[in-house]
Amino acid sequence: MTDPAIDRSSSIRTPTAGPAPSINGPRVFGVRPGKPVLQRIPVTGKSPIEISVEGLPDGIKYDPSNRTLAGRAPNVEGSFPITVTAINDAGSTSVVIDMKVGELLALTPPMGWNNYNAFRLRISDQLIREQAEALVATGLADHGYVFMNIDDGWQGTRNADGVMQGNARFPDMKALGEHIHALGLKFGIYSSPGPRTCGLFEGSLNHERLDAETYASWGVDYVKYDWCTYEGIAATLAGEKFAELLPTHANRIRQIISERIPLIEDRTRPRPAAQAAQIKQLTEELDAILAALPADQRQAIERELLIRPYRLFGEALRNLDRDIVYSLCQYGMGNPGEWAPSVGGHLWRTTRDITPQWPAIRSIIDRQAGLERHAGPGRWNDPDMLEVGNGNLTPDEMHMQMTAWSMLAAPLLIGTNLTKMDALTLSVLTNVEVIAINQDPLGRQATIAHKQGDIHFWTRPLADGATAVAVFNRGDQPAEVVLRLSDLRIPAPASVRDVWRHVDLGSLSDISVIVGPHGAELYKVLPVDARNDRDPQR
Ligand code: GAL
């Protein structure tokens, strides 16, 4: 845990917000025709704030009690621009939010909270309620963090009809969902396609449609669908295909696969050497037999089995009278960016689990390069959840993760205990200009534009014609960096804004800055001729 002796508040970069109202969160959101809508309008500023909404289609009303647009989407596809105005005694502001009725959801990366990084499987209805209330009370919901996602650990057993029930710590999932909705938040849940989840709770195997329907009846808005224990099912199904194609080896193929599954599924870590050797020997024998098949045929079979469970659950979700964001959690196997959108996935994990340590965060960031081609509105690479506020991350590392996730158009799922956050953590999570880059409606994920040793420069084009530029210091020492716009192929001079500190730096060709170890800086660079009509936050 963080050392309380260190005063981290001196590392705060985000300026304290003034009293005037600010309308935060995405400027565009998607809903499917005719489906229920519950969309919070995140607004900060000094209370009381009066919020008014114009241009709402029939069937949707603004509910001031929880700041949501609530009702049912129109039955026709199209764009519905909604004008939101917020007024208090310190000022007023107005923005247009585009409600896009169509097939796509998650037009900007999902933002919210998930229990796993802070609490693992030790969760309960009460804990989720406390955290949901804290999401609102801390102002995070009014910065756009609206998904309240329960991870693994809520599941009990199925009733006589096969319907999934919460366990003793989750006595009434529907009531919990209603509570979350009443707070103006969305309700997320977790399952796995195998017989068991990663935490060894009941999975969705052979109950996919029923589970999707049950979740919808509880008011679920987001499902994270894991992979654990489907491994054995996939291996068995693949084995059957291989046995059909190579009948003379059929018995041995089946034997190898059935011997291998329990070994692979054994979670004893570190894996005993004898077990590892046995897996290796069985794998080599299987590979030798399968060498008789054309390599692409084997690959196609294995890839299809990676996709299969996600297609099945995706179909079940699509048929519901409810919009549910679908998050695939299979650690990037088989390049999910290439197929996840076709099975209805809105986001997909690209790596194994994150931990609150710099090497894990650095390696995850490194693995995102090249994946940008898959990202866009409604389809996001997911480098896993935020660790900001957890472990012993330094202030620089916290700013680094938030900067990187914003540049990567990654989902922003907070993973810390919201009732115990310090001021630095909250400041890193609530910088409206950093969040606006994450939520930029163009939805383009950053690419590496230039490298100088340990210093990496990433750029990301934004909807207003500006470019977001991040400087990452991957080294262990502070670095004096000169960022030349010409190295990033940005026309210079250009108007440069320090996004973390909300300061205009003027018209520049070079930016000189000292970047802390494992730290990041973030700029918004606007060509001099594109400075008209700007939404002040964007
Ligand atoms: C892992 C997943 C984690 C968490 C965990 C729950 O497979 O990557 O994010 O959901 O399972 O058991």
Residues whose N, C-alpha, C, O or C-beta is under 5 A from the ligand:
A	BS01	GAL	Y116 D151 D152 C198 G199 D226 D353
